[in-house]
Amino acid sequence: MEQAPAVPRNHPPAWARAFVAVFLTAFVACGLGAGELWPLTRWHLFSAVRQPIQVGWRAVTVDAAGRETPLPVGQLPLAYRGAPLLVGRFDKLTPAEQASLCDSLIAGVRSLGRNVLALRIYRVTKDESIRVGARAAPETVALRYTCAHGTVQAAGP
């Protein structure tokens, strides 16, 4: 006696339904609550109003000839990938923390085989409300700190 072929089910498996239920519950809970569990965020990056004047920080390395090179964060070991965040709050660190951060960043760049004598940290200001044609006006760059040989010297206000 022949058996009839199995009829395909029209319902997804139970594990898939459970996964979707848990995911949607987490999605709604994070959206309505204060949770910021990526990828279930409330999209603060895109929903926050940005001011016309943007202020940031830039770190560059200085070699023996005085040439400046951007801090190569993407080439540094994984432990250094948070360096831009630390440089961004450099002025809020204690002098000892500033010196330690500078020494660490210089050591990291030297580990790549580069000749680094110092690290300079610039304050970068960009006014998005001033336009030059279709583009924003050039940014203003001001040297704020120079780090070398375990010391940090402030260069501006």
ZADO-1210 file (C-alpha; in nm, 4 decimals, padded with zeros to 6 digits):
<atoms>
<atom x="00.0000" y="00.0000" z="00.0000" code="MET" pos="1"/>
<atom x="00.1404" y="00.3361" z="-00.1023" code="GLU" pos="2"/>
<atom x="00.1437" y="00.6327" z="00.1294" code="GLN" pos="3"/>
<atom x="00.0308" y="00.9670" z="00.0063" code="ALA" pos="4"/>
<atom x="00.3087" y="01.2282" z="-00.0110" code="PRO" pos="5"/>
<atom x="00.3342" y="01.4500" z="00.2954" code="ALA" pos="6"/>
<atom x="00.1343" y="01.7660" z="00.2624" code="VAL" pos="7"/>
<atom x="00.3529" y="02.0731" z="00.3257" code="PRO" pos="8"/>
<atom x="00.2570" y="02.2673" z="00.6337" code="ARG" pos="9"/>
<atom x="00.1453" y="02.6264" z="00.5897" code="ASN" pos="10"/>
<atom x="00.2777" y="02.7340" z="00.9288" code="HIS" pos="11"/>
<atom x="00.6375" y="02.8230" z="01.0117" code="PRO" pos="12"/>
<atom x="00.8127" y="02.6054" z="01.2699" code="PRO" pos="13"/>
<atom x="00.7453" y="02.6708" z="01.6375" code="ALA" pos="14"/>
<atom x="01.1007" y="02.7927" z="01.7020" code="TRP" pos="15"/>
<atom x="01.0628" y="03.0606" z="01.4303" code="ALA" pos="16"/>
<atom x="00.7341" y="03.1825" z="01.5772" code="ARG" pos="17"/>
<atom x="00.8924" y="03.1984" z="01.9247" code="ALA" pos="18"/>
<atom x="01.1936" y="03.3930" z="01.7911" code="PHE" pos="19"/>
<atom x="00.9719" y="03.6463" z="01.6132" code="VAL" pos="20"/>
<atom x="00.7573" y="03.6904" z="01.9249" code="ALA" pos="21"/>
<atom x="01.0628" y="03.7524" z="02.1466" code="VAL" pos="22"/>
<atom x="01.2211" y="03.9879" z="01.8907" code="PHE" pos="23"/>
<atom x="00.9054" y="04.1950" z="01.8450" code="LEU" pos="24"/>
<atom x="00.8533" y="04.2151" z="02.2216" code="THR" pos="25"/>
<atom x="01.2116" y="04.3383" z="02.2695" code="ALA" pos="26"/>
<atom x="01.1735" y="04.5810" z="01.9774" code="PHE" pos="27"/>
<atom x="00.8577" y="04.7373" z="02.1214" code="VAL" pos="28"/>
<atom x="00.9937" y="04.7420" z="02.4790" code="ALA" pos="29"/>
<atom x="01.3153" y="04.9191" z="02.3749" code="CYS" pos="30"/>
<atom x="01.1267" y="05.1605" z="02.1513" code="GLY" pos="31"/>
<atom x="00.8835" y="05.2629" z="02.4215" code="LEU" pos="32"/>
<atom x="01.1221" y="05.2392" z="02.7148" code="GLY" pos="33"/>
<atom x="01.4636" y="05.3838" z="02.7814" code="ALA" pos="34"/>
<atom x="01.6549" y="05.0839" z="02.6486" code="GLY" pos="35"/>
<atom x="01.9360" y="05.1390" z="02.4020" code="GLU" pos="36"/>
<atom x="02.0296" y="04.7811" z="02.3211" code="LEU" pos="37"/>
<atom x="02.1640" y="04.7817" z="01.9673" code="TRP" pos="38"/>
<atom x="02.0073" y="04.7105" z="01.7205" code="PRO" pos="39"/>
<atom x="01.6933" y="04.7838" z="01.9198" code="LEU" pos="40"/>
<atom x="01.7585" y="05.1546" z="01.9721" code="THR" pos="41"/>
<atom x="01.5278" y="05.4514" z="01.9642" code="ARG" pos="42"/>
<atom x="01.7324" y="05.6077" z="01.6815" code="TRP" pos="43"/>
<atom x="01.8816" y="05.8940" z="01.8833" code="HIS" pos="44"/>
<atom x="02.1566" y="05.9366" z="01.6280" code="LEU" pos="45"/>
<atom x="01.9088" y="06.0398" z="01.3614" code="PHE" pos="46"/>
<atom x="01.6407" y="06.2056" z="01.5697" code="SER" pos="47"/>
<atom x="01.8500" y="06.4527" z="01.7694" code="ALA" pos="48"/>
<atom x="01.8617" y="06.8128" z="01.6531" code="VAL" pos="49"/>
<atom x="02.2129" y="06.9171" z="01.5645" code="ARG" pos="50"/>
<atom x="02.3361" y="07.2666" z="01.6278" code="GLN" pos="51"/>
<atom x="02.4926" y="07.4674" z="01.3446" code="PRO" pos="52"/>
<atom x="02.8312" y="07.4833" z="01.5185" code="ILE" pos="53"/>
<atom x="02.9981" y="07.1435" z="01.5495" code="GLN" pos="54"/>
<atom x="03.3030" y="07.1065" z="01.7757" code="VAL" pos="55"/>
<atom x="03.5319" y="06.8065" z="01.7632" code="GLY" pos="56"/>
<atom x="03.8865" y="06.6990" z="01.8323" code="TRP" pos="57"/>
<atom x="04.1603" y="06.5635" z="01.6076" code="ARG" pos="58"/>
<atom x="04.4824" y="06.3888" z="01.7089" code="ALA" pos="59"/>
<atom x="04.7856" y="06.3818" z="01.4814" code="VAL" pos="60"/>
<atom x="05.1291" y="06.2302" z="01.5234" code="THR" pos="61"/>
<atom x="05.4450" y="06.4318" z="01.4638" code="VAL" pos="62"/>
<atom x="05.7647" y="06.2784" z="01.3252" code="ASP" pos="63"/>
<atom x="06.1270" y="06.3970" z="01.3543" code="ALA" pos="64"/>
<atom x="06.0882" y="06.6269" z="01.0519" code="ALA" pos="65"/>
<atom x="05.7836" y="06.7940" z="01.2089" code="GLY" pos="66"/>
<atom x="05.5392" y="06.6365" z="00.9624" code="ARG" pos="67"/>
<atom x="05.1920" y="06.5708" z="01.0951" code="GLU" pos="68"/>
<atom x="05.0040" y="06.2514" z="01.0163" code="THR" pos="69"/>
<atom x="04.6486" y="06.1691" z="01.1275" code="PRO" pos="70"/>
<atom x="04.6306" y="05.9182" z="01.4109" code="LEU" pos="71"/>
<atom x="04.5990" y="05.5813" z="01.2276" code="PRO" pos="72"/>
<atom x="04.3207" y="05.4419" z="01.4460" code="VAL" pos="73"/>
<atom x="04.2166" y="05.1793" z="01.1905" code="GLY" pos="74"/>
<atom x="04.5669" y="05.0319" z="01.1812" code="GLN" pos="75"/>
<atom x="04.6241" y="05.0257" z="01.5566" code="LEU" pos="76"/>
<atom x="04.5562" y="04.7143" z="01.7647" code="PRO" pos="77"/>
<atom x="04.1965" y="04.6598" z="01.8694" code="LEU" pos="78"/>
<atom x="04.2557" y="04.8036" z="02.2181" code="ALA" pos="79"/>
<atom x="04.3166" y="05.1472" z="02.0618" code="TYR" pos="80"/>
<atom x="03.9922" y="05.1648" z="01.8626" code="ARG" pos="81"/>
<atom x="03.8276" y="05.3804" z="02.1314" code="GLY" pos="82"/>
<atom x="04.1008" y="05.6442" z="02.1011" code="ALA" pos="83"/>
<atom x="03.8824" y="05.9001" z="01.9177" code="PRO" pos="84"/>
<atom x="03.6342" y="05.8923" z="02.2056" code="LEU" pos="85"/>
<atom x="03.9099" y="05.9554" z="02.4588" code="LEU" pos="86"/>
<atom x="04.0652" y="06.2302" z="02.2483" code="VAL" pos="87"/>
<atom x="03.7192" y="06.3877" z="02.2275" code="GLY" pos="88"/>
<atom x="03.7119" y="06.4324" z="02.6043" code="ARG" pos="89"/>
<atom x="04.0831" y="06.5045" z="02.6453" code="PHE" pos="90"/>
<atom x="04.0227" y="06.8456" z="02.8036" code="ASP" pos="91"/>
<atom x="03.8112" y="06.6826" z="03.0767" code="LYS" pos="92"/>
<atom x="04.0865" y="06.4383" z="03.1803" code="LEU" pos="93"/>
<atom x="04.3250" y="06.5074" z="03.4665" code="THR" pos="94"/>
<atom x="04.6820" y="06.6007" z="03.3698" code="PRO" pos="95"/>
<atom x="04.8009" y="06.2528" z="03.4720" code="ALA" pos="96"/>
<atom x="04.5303" y="06.0884" z="03.2585" code="GLU" pos="97"/>
<atom x="04.6181" y="06.3153" z="02.9656" code="GLN" pos="98"/>
<atom x="04.9863" y="06.2205" z="02.9865" code="ALA" pos="99"/>
<atom x="04.8990" y="05.8521" z="03.0150" code="SER" pos="100"/>
<atom x="04.6673" y="05.8668" z="02.7132" code="LEU" pos="101"/>
<atom x="04.9302" y="06.0473" z="02.5053" code="CYS" pos="102"/>
<atom x="05.2016" y="05.8002" z="02.6016" code="ASP" pos="103"/>
<atom x="04.9724" y="05.5090" z="02.5165" code="SER" pos="104"/>
<atom x="04.8770" y="05.6499" z="02.1772" code="LEU" pos="105"/>
<atom x="05.2389" y="05.7297" z="02.0898" code="ILE" pos="106"/>
<atom x="05.3429" y="05.3768" z="02.1936" code="ALA" pos="107"/>
<atom x="05.0630" y="05.2296" z="01.9833" code="GLY" pos="108"/>
<atom x="05.1699" y="05.4190" z="01.6722" code="VAL" pos="109"/>
<atom x="05.5340" y="05.3270" z="01.7340" code="ARG" pos="110"/>
<atom x="05.4277" y="04.9609" z="01.7494" code="SER" pos="111"/>
<atom x="05.3355" y="05.0003" z="01.3815" code="LEU" pos="112"/>
<atom x="05.6996" y="05.0830" z="01.3098" code="GLY" pos="113"/>
<atom x="05.6467" y="05.4553" z="01.2709" code="ARG" pos="114"/>
<atom x="05.8795" y="05.7225" z="01.4023" code="ASN" pos="115"/>
<atom x="05.6709" y="05.9386" z="01.6360" code="VAL" pos="116"/>
<atom x="05.8146" y="06.2137" z="01.8526" code="LEU" pos="117"/>
<atom x="05.4962" y="06.3836" z="01.9685" code="ALA" pos="118"/>
<atom x="05.1202" y="06.3899" z="01.9538" code="LEU" pos="119"/>
<atom x="04.9213" y="06.7069" z="01.8852" code="ARG" pos="120"/>
<atom x="04.5552" y="06.7490" z="01.9643" code="ILE" pos="121"/>
<atom x="04.3546" y="07.0080" z="01.7740" code="TYR" pos="122"/>
<atom x="04.0129" y="07.1542" z="01.8455" code="ARG" pos="123"/>
<atom x="03.8117" y="07.1511" z="01.5236" code="VAL" pos="124"/>
<atom x="03.5144" y="07.3858" z="01.4848" code="THR" pos="125"/>
<atom x="03.2811" y="07.3802" z="01.1888" code="LYS" pos="126"/>
<atom x="02.9908" y="07.6186" z="01.1369" code="ASP" pos="127"/>
<atom x="02.7383" y="07.4323" z="00.9240" code="GLU" pos="128"/>
<atom x="02.5251" y="07.7465" z="00.8831" code="SER" pos="129"/>
<atom x="02.7944" y="07.9207" z="00.6774" code="ILE" pos="130"/>
<atom x="02.7872" y="07.7900" z="00.3226" code="ARG" pos="131"/>
<atom x="03.0311" y="07.8239" z="00.0362" code="VAL" pos="132"/>
<atom x="02.8176" y="07.7273" z="-00.2586" code="GLY" pos="133"/>
<atom x="02.6617" y="07.3912" z="-00.1799" code="ALA" pos="134"/>
<atom x="02.9246" y="07.3023" z="00.0801" code="ARG" pos="135"/>
<atom x="02.9812" y="07.4003" z="00.4384" code="ALA" pos="136"/>
<atom x="03.2522" y="07.6549" z="00.5074" code="ALA" pos="137"/>
<atom x="03.5982" y="07.5202" z="00.5906" code="PRO" pos="138"/>
<atom x="03.6551" y="07.4105" z="00.9465" code="GLU" pos="139"/>
<atom x="03.8632" y="07.6098" z="01.1939" code="THR" pos="140"/>
<atom x="04.1490" y="07.4124" z="01.3461" code="VAL" pos="141"/>
<atom x="04.3302" y="07.5297" z="01.6604" code="ALA" pos="142"/>
<atom x="04.6162" y="07.3524" z="01.8357" code="LEU" pos="143"/>
<atom x="04.5169" y="07.2848" z="02.1972" code="ARG" pos="144"/>
<atom x="04.7675" y="07.0292" z="02.3319" code="TYR" pos="145"/>
<atom x="05.1100" y="06.8929" z="02.2478" code="THR" pos="146"/>
<atom x="05.2261" y="06.5704" z="02.4115" code="CYS" pos="147"/>
<atom x="05.5864" y="06.4527" z="02.4119" code="ALA" pos="148"/>
<atom x="05.8211" y="06.2687" z="02.6481" code="HIS" pos="149"/>
<atom x="05.5509" y="06.2093" z="02.9102" code="GLY" pos="150"/>
<atom x="05.4422" y="06.5735" z="02.9330" code="THR" pos="151"/>
<atom x="05.1373" y="06.7578" z="02.8046" code="VAL" pos="152"/>
<atom x="05.1542" y="07.1260" z="02.7171" code="GLN" pos="153"/>
<atom x="04.8378" y="07.3268" z="02.6650" code="ALA" pos="154"/>
<atom x="04.8672" y="07.5535" z="02.3622" code="ALA" pos="155"/>
<atom x="04.5522" y="07.7612" z="02.3762" code="GLY" pos="156"/>
<atom x="04.2445" y="07.8643" z="02.5718" code="PRO" pos="157"/>
</atoms>
